[in-house]
Amino acid sequence: MNTYELIAPCHFGLEAVLKREIYDLGYEIVSVENGKVTFTGDAEAICRANINLRTAERVLLKVGQFKAVTFTELFDNVAELPWEEFIPEDGKFWVTKANSVNSKLFSSSDIQSIVKKAIVERLKKKYQTGWFKENGSDYPLRVTIMKDIVTISLDTTGDSLHKRGYRPASGKAPISETLAAALIMLTPWHKDRIFVDPFCGSGTFPIEAAMMAANIAPGMNREFTAEQWENLIPKKEWYMAIEEANDNICMDIETDIQGFDLDENVIKIARQNAVNAGVDKLIHFQARDVRQLSHAKKYGFVITNPPYGERLEEKEALPALYTALGQQFAKLDSWSAYVITSYTDIEKYFGRKADKNRKIYNGMLKTYFYSFLGPKPPKKNV
């Protein structure tokens, strides 16, 4: 079976989390760069990575990499790549996205057009035809140019991996599933610890936590573009990867995962999303004000994405909201809190300085993940 270089893009600042995920799946890391992790794997790895990775945005199969500072160089280098090894004669292929950073070539539309023409010319010679029907499976391509180095990849995923399939409806200003999972994985939380999100919205944080607790693979209930690539990936590889993921699920667990929000309608959406994800039995959702945040037990976790106040009228309410969050958190015995927000006055109103914070880009918005650490629980006697 052929071995490929596979590229997994992720949120900037969360590469280490994704690297650990890939390593835990058993694959060798080639490189870790801003916003992506490159690793080696075969056809089975493409299936397993798509189904199991919680923090990657997609899985790309790297076809080639080269330097190009003119469109002629771009065309010639693309035409030299062995496209016939990847795209069958009836394959439908196009450049779905082209990004350029600090490079001589920067016009996305021109890059897309020239790459497509170069592939067509290559395949014309290899398949000895002057015209392609392109009525077969989809083979979408992505091109990135960074400091004149061109990387061309096939997109094995299709819709971004954050689309798990459980959240057809979202509340206002949702956090993506991949980002929520990565932030949880940055904390020491695990399934036998208490988890509370007092601003749960459509339920993403609690649902991702519950899926981790039950070891439910995030890609279990969706489709991937590469499922149709029978020239590269035998169907049995997908079946085996799904069977492995099914075998790893463990619903026979006790959890204390809670999600609260002031809006009853949003809570209804969260409950339905949890049903869709198969974890509704593991989460308690309730319409509740942050001022009612409380818990009798020790050593729990608050992990949340409160309002940022991006609109002026919302910003005026933030001091009272963050003050209430800080006051209620202070009443919790030996808890830790992790808060992602772009609101720069959080520490002032929360009532204490964060033990650490990490810069995270939530889309194009610069945010910080603040850690307010409580004491570690005593070690259990073995």
C-alpha positions as CSV (number, residue, x, y, z in Angstrom):
1,M,0.0,0.0,0.0
2,N,1.3,3.4,-1.0
3,T,2.5,5.8,1.7
4,Y,1.7,9.5,1.4
5,E,2.4,12.8,3.1
6,L,-0.8,13.9,4.7
7,I,-1.4,17.5,5.9
8,A,-3.9,18.3,8.6
9,P,-4.7,22.0,9.0
10,C,-5.9,23.3,12.4
11,H,-6.5,26.5,14.3
12,F,-3.4,28.6,14.8
13,G,-2.0,28.0,18.2
14,L,-3.4,24.5,18.6
15,E,-0.8,22.6,16.6
16,A,0.5,20.7,19.6
17,V,-2.9,19.3,20.4
18,L,-3.3,18.0,16.9
19,K,0.2,16.6,16.8
20,R,-0.6,14.6,19.9
21,E,-3.8,13.3,18.4
22,I,-2.0,12.1,15.2
23,Y,0.8,10.5,17.3
24,D,-1.8,8.7,19.4
25,L,-3.3,7.3,16.2
26,G,0.1,5.8,15.5
27,Y,1.5,7.9,12.7
28,E,4.8,9.6,12.2
29,I,5.0,13.4,12.3
30,V,6.9,15.0,9.5
31,S,6.6,18.6,10.5
32,V,4.6,21.0,12.7
33,E,4.1,24.5,11.2
34,N,1.7,27.4,11.9
35,G,-1.8,26.1,11.4
36,K,-0.9,22.6,10.2
37,V,0.7,19.3,11.0
38,T,2.2,17.0,8.3
39,F,2.4,13.3,8.9
40,T,2.9,10.1,6.9
41,G,0.3,7.4,6.3
42,D,-1.3,5.1,3.9
43,A,-4.9,4.7,2.6
44,E,-5.9,3.4,6.0
45,A,-4.5,6.5,7.6
46,I,-6.6,8.7,5.4
47,C,-9.7,6.9,6.7
48,R,-8.7,6.8,10.3
49,A,-7.6,10.4,10.4
50,N,-10.8,11.7,8.9
51,I,-13.0,9.6,11.3
52,N,-11.0,10.1,14.5
53,L,-9.2,13.5,14.6
54,R,-11.1,15.9,16.8
55,T,-9.0,19.0,16.2
56,A,-8.0,19.0,12.5
57,E,-10.0,21.0,10.0
58,R,-9.5,18.5,7.2
59,V,-7.0,15.9,5.8
60,L,-5.1,16.7,2.7
61,L,-3.1,14.3,0.5
62,K,0.0,16.1,-0.6
63,V,0.7,15.5,-4.3
64,G,3.7,17.8,-4.7
65,Q,5.7,20.8,-3.5
66,F,8.1,23.1,-5.5
67,K,9.2,26.7,-5.9
68,A,7.5,29.0,-8.4
69,V,7.9,32.7,-8.9
70,T,6.2,33.0,-12.4
71,F,3.1,31.4,-13.8
72,T,5.2,29.6,-16.4
73,E,7.1,27.9,-13.5
74,L,3.8,27.1,-11.8
75,F,2.4,25.5,-15.0
76,D,5.5,23.5,-15.8
77,N,6.0,22.2,-12.2
78,V,2.3,21.2,-11.9
79,A,2.4,19.4,-15.2
80,E,5.4,17.3,-14.1
81,L,3.5,15.8,-11.1
82,P,2.1,12.3,-11.6
83,W,-1.6,13.2,-11.6
84,E,-2.5,10.0,-13.4
85,E,-1.6,8.2,-10.2
86,F,-4.3,10.1,-8.3
87,I,-7.0,11.2,-10.7
88,P,-8.8,8.6,-13.0
89,E,-9.8,9.5,-16.5
90,D,-13.4,10.3,-15.6
91,G,-12.5,12.1,-12.4
92,K,-14.0,15.6,-11.8
93,F,-11.2,17.9,-10.5
94,W,-10.9,21.6,-9.8
95,V,-8.9,23.9,-7.4
96,T,-11.4,24.6,-4.7
97,K,-9.1,27.0,-2.8
98,A,-5.8,28.8,-3.5
99,N,-4.0,30.8,-0.8
100,S,-0.9,32.9,-1.2
101,V,1.2,34.5,1.5
102,N,4.4,36.6,1.0
103,S,4.8,35.2,-2.6
104,K,5.3,36.6,-6.1
105,L,2.2,34.8,-7.3
106,F,-0.8,36.1,-5.4
107,S,-3.9,36.1,-7.7
108,S,-6.1,33.2,-6.5
109,S,-8.2,33.0,-9.6
110,D,-5.1,32.9,-11.9
111,I,-3.4,30.3,-9.7
112,Q,-6.6,28.1,-9.8
113,S,-6.9,28.4,-13.6
114,I,-3.3,27.7,-14.4
115,V,-3.1,24.7,-12.0
116,K,-6.2,23.2,-13.6
117,K,-4.9,23.7,-17.2
118,A,-1.5,22.1,-16.3
119,I,-3.3,19.0,-14.8
120,V,-5.5,18.8,-17.9
121,E,-2.4,18.9,-20.2
122,R,-0.7,16.2,-18.2
123,L,-3.7,13.9,-18.2
124,K,-4.3,14.4,-21.9
125,K,-1.0,12.9,-22.7
126,K,-1.3,10.1,-20.1
127,Y,-4.8,9.1,-21.1
128,Q,-4.3,9.9,-24.8
129,T,-7.5,11.9,-25.1
130,G,-8.3,15.5,-26.0
131,W,-11.4,15.9,-23.8
132,F,-12.5,14.7,-20.3
133,K,-16.1,14.1,-19.4
134,E,-15.4,14.7,-15.7
135,N,-18.5,12.7,-14.8
136,G,-16.9,10.5,-12.1
137,S,-15.9,11.1,-8.5
138,D,-14.9,14.5,-7.2
139,Y,-11.1,15.2,-6.7
140,P,-11.0,18.7,-5.2
141,L,-7.6,20.3,-5.0
142,R,-6.1,22.9,-2.6
143,V,-3.1,25.1,-3.4
144,T,-1.0,27.0,-0.9
145,I,1.9,29.3,-1.7
146,M,4.1,30.3,1.2
147,K,7.1,32.4,0.4
148,D,7.1,31.2,-3.2
149,I,6.9,27.5,-2.2
150,V,3.9,25.9,-3.7
151,T,2.1,22.9,-2.1
152,I,-0.6,21.1,-4.0
153,S,-2.9,18.6,-2.3
154,L,-6.1,16.6,-2.8
155,D,-8.8,17.3,-0.3
156,T,-9.8,13.9,1.1
157,T,-12.4,15.4,3.5
158,G,-14.9,17.6,1.7
159,D,-16.9,19.6,4.2
160,S,-14.7,20.7,7.0
161,L,-14.2,18.2,9.9
162,H,-15.9,20.6,12.3
163,K,-19.1,19.5,10.6
164,R,-19.7,16.4,12.8
165,G,-23.3,16.1,11.7
166,Y,-24.9,16.7,15.1
167,R,-25.3,20.5,14.9
168,P,-27.6,21.4,12.0
169,A,-28.7,24.5,14.0
170,S,-26.5,26.8,16.0
171,G,-27.1,29.5,18.6
172,K,-25.7,32.9,18.3
173,A,-21.9,33.2,17.8
174,P,-21.1,29.5,18.0
175,I,-17.7,28.1,18.6
176,S,-16.6,25.4,16.1
177,E,-16.6,21.8,17.1
178,T,-12.9,21.4,16.3
179,L,-11.9,24.5,18.3
180,A,-14.1,23.4,21.3
181,A,-12.5,20.0,21.3
182,A,-9.0,21.4,21.1
183,L,-9.6,23.8,24.0
184,I,-10.9,21.0,26.2
185,M,-7.9,18.9,25.3
186,L,-5.7,21.8,26.4
187,T,-7.1,21.4,30.0
188,P,-6.5,18.5,32.4
189,W,-10.2,17.6,32.3
190,H,-11.1,13.9,31.9
191,K,-14.3,12.0,32.0
192,D,-14.4,11.3,35.8
193,R,-14.2,15.1,36.5
194,I,-17.1,17.6,36.7
195,F,-17.6,19.7,33.6
196,V,-19.8,22.8,33.5
197,D,-20.3,25.3,30.7
198,P,-22.5,28.2,32.0
199,F,-22.7,29.8,28.5
200,C,-23.3,26.6,26.5
201,G,-25.3,28.0,23.6
202,S,-26.0,25.2,21.2
203,G,-24.1,22.8,23.4
204,T,-20.8,22.4,21.6
205,F,-18.4,22.3,24.6
206,P,-20.5,19.8,26.6
207,I,-21.2,17.6,23.6
208,E,-17.6,17.5,22.6
209,A,-16.7,16.6,26.2
210,A,-19.3,13.9,26.3
211,M,-18.1,12.4,23.0
212,M,-14.5,12.3,24.4
213,A,-15.8,10.7,27.6
214,A,-17.6,8.0,25.6
215,N,-14.7,7.7,23.1
216,I,-17.1,8.5,20.2
217,A,-15.1,9.3,17.1
218,P,-16.2,12.7,15.7
219,G,-16.4,11.6,12.1
220,M,-18.7,8.6,12.8
221,N,-21.9,10.1,11.3
222,R,-20.7,12.0,8.2
223,E,-19.4,11.4,4.7
224,F,-16.0,12.2,3.2
225,T,-15.0,13.0,-0.4
226,A,-12.3,10.3,-0.5
227,E,-14.9,7.6,0.2
228,Q,-15.5,7.6,-3.6
229,W,-11.8,7.3,-4.5
230,E,-11.8,3.6,-5.1
231,N,-8.7,4.0,-7.3
232,L,-6.7,5.1,-4.2
233,I,-8.7,3.8,-1.2
234,P,-10.4,0.4,-1.2
235,K,-13.9,0.5,0.3
236,K,-12.9,-2.1,2.9
237,E,-10.5,0.5,4.5
238,W,-13.5,2.8,5.3
239,Y,-15.5,-0.1,6.7
240,M,-12.6,-1.3,8.8
241,A,-12.0,2.2,10.2
242,I,-15.7,2.7,11.1
243,E,-15.7,-0.8,12.7
244,E,-12.7,0.1,14.8
245,A,-14.3,3.4,15.9
246,N,-17.5,1.6,16.8
247,D,-15.6,-1.0,18.9
248,N,-13.9,1.9,20.8
249,I,-17.2,3.5,22.0
250,C,-18.0,3.0,25.7
251,M,-21.4,4.4,26.8
252,D,-21.3,2.5,30.1
253,I,-19.8,5.4,32.0
254,E,-20.9,7.9,34.6
255,T,-20.4,11.6,33.8
256,D,-21.2,14.9,35.4
257,I,-21.3,17.2,32.3
258,Q,-23.6,20.2,32.5
259,G,-24.5,23.0,30.1
260,F,-26.5,26.1,31.1
261,D,-27.7,29.1,29.1
262,L,-30.1,31.9,29.8
263,D,-32.1,31.3,26.6
264,E,-34.6,28.4,26.9
265,N,-34.8,28.1,23.1
266,V,-31.1,27.7,22.8
267,I,-31.1,25.0,25.4
268,K,-33.7,23.1,23.4
269,I,-31.4,23.3,20.4
270,A,-28.5,22.0,22.6
271,R,-30.6,19.1,23.8
272,Q,-31.4,18.1,20.2
273,N,-27.8,18.4,19.2
274,A,-26.8,16.1,22.0
275,V,-29.4,13.6,20.8
276,N,-28.0,13.8,17.3
277,A,-24.5,13.2,18.7
278,G,-25.8,10.2,20.7
279,V,-24.6,11.7,24.1
280,D,-27.9,13.1,25.5
281,K,-27.8,10.6,28.4
282,L,-24.4,12.0,29.4
283,I,-25.3,15.7,29.7
284,H,-27.6,17.8,31.8
285,F,-28.8,20.9,30.0
286,Q,-30.8,23.6,31.8
287,A,-31.9,27.2,31.2
288,R,-30.1,29.0,34.0
289,D,-28.5,32.4,34.6
290,V,-24.7,32.5,35.2
291,R,-25.6,34.0,38.6
292,Q,-27.0,30.6,39.6
293,L,-23.7,28.8,38.8
294,S,-23.0,26.4,41.7
295,H,-22.0,22.9,42.5
296,A,-21.5,21.0,45.8
297,K,-18.5,18.9,44.8
298,K,-14.9,19.8,44.6
299,Y,-12.3,19.9,41.8
300,G,-14.6,20.6,38.9
301,F,-14.0,22.5,35.7
302,V,-15.7,25.5,34.1
303,I,-14.9,25.5,30.4
304,T,-16.8,28.2,28.5
305,N,-17.1,30.6,25.6
306,P,-19.0,33.6,27.1
307,P,-20.2,36.6,25.0
308,Y,-17.4,38.8,23.7
309,G,-19.4,42.0,23.1
310,E,-18.5,42.4,19.5
311,R,-21.5,44.8,19.1
312,L,-21.5,48.0,21.1
313,E,-24.8,47.4,22.8
314,E,-23.6,44.0,24.0
315,K,-20.3,45.3,25.2
316,E,-22.0,47.5,27.8
317,A,-23.4,44.3,29.5
318,L,-20.0,42.6,29.7
319,P,-18.7,44.0,33.0
320,A,-21.7,42.7,34.9
321,L,-21.6,39.4,33.1
322,Y,-17.9,38.7,33.8
323,T,-18.3,40.0,37.4
324,A,-21.1,37.5,38.0
325,L,-19.0,34.6,36.4
326,G,-16.1,35.5,38.7
327,Q,-18.2,35.8,41.8
328,Q,-19.9,32.5,41.3
329,F,-16.6,30.7,40.4
330,A,-15.1,32.0,43.6
331,K,-17.8,30.2,45.6
332,L,-16.9,26.8,43.9
333,D,-14.5,24.7,46.1
334,S,-11.1,24.0,44.5
335,W,-12.4,24.4,40.9
336,S,-10.5,25.5,37.7
337,A,-11.9,27.8,35.0
338,Y,-11.0,28.0,31.3
339,V,-12.5,30.9,29.4
340,I,-12.0,31.8,25.7
341,T,-12.8,35.4,24.9
342,S,-11.7,38.5,23.0
343,Y,-12.8,40.7,26.0
344,T,-9.6,42.2,27.2
345,D,-10.9,43.3,30.6
346,I,-11.9,39.8,31.7
347,E,-9.3,39.6,34.6
348,K,-10.5,43.0,36.0
349,Y,-14.1,41.9,36.3
350,F,-13.5,38.2,36.9
351,G,-11.7,39.2,40.1
352,R,-8.3,37.5,39.7
353,K,-5.4,37.4,37.3
354,A,-5.3,34.4,35.1
355,D,-2.6,31.8,35.8
356,K,-1.9,31.7,32.1
357,N,-3.5,32.6,28.7
358,R,-2.9,31.5,25.2
359,K,-3.6,33.4,22.0
360,I,-6.1,31.6,19.8
361,Y,-7.7,32.7,16.5
362,N,-11.4,31.9,16.5
363,G,-11.9,32.4,12.7
364,M,-10.3,35.8,12.0
365,L,-11.0,37.0,15.6
366,K,-8.1,37.1,17.9
367,T,-9.1,35.7,21.3
368,Y,-7.3,34.4,24.4
369,F,-7.9,31.2,26.3
370,Y,-7.6,32.2,30.0
371,S,-6.7,29.6,32.6
372,F,-7.7,30.2,36.2
373,L,-6.3,27.2,38.0
374,G,-7.5,25.5,41.1
375,P,-5.6,23.0,43.3
376,K,-5.1,19.5,41.9
377,P,-7.2,16.8,43.6
378,P,-5.3,14.4,45.9
379,K,-4.1,11.2,44.2
380,K,-6.2,8.2,44.7
381,N,-4.7,5.3,46.6
382,V,-4.1,2.4,44.3
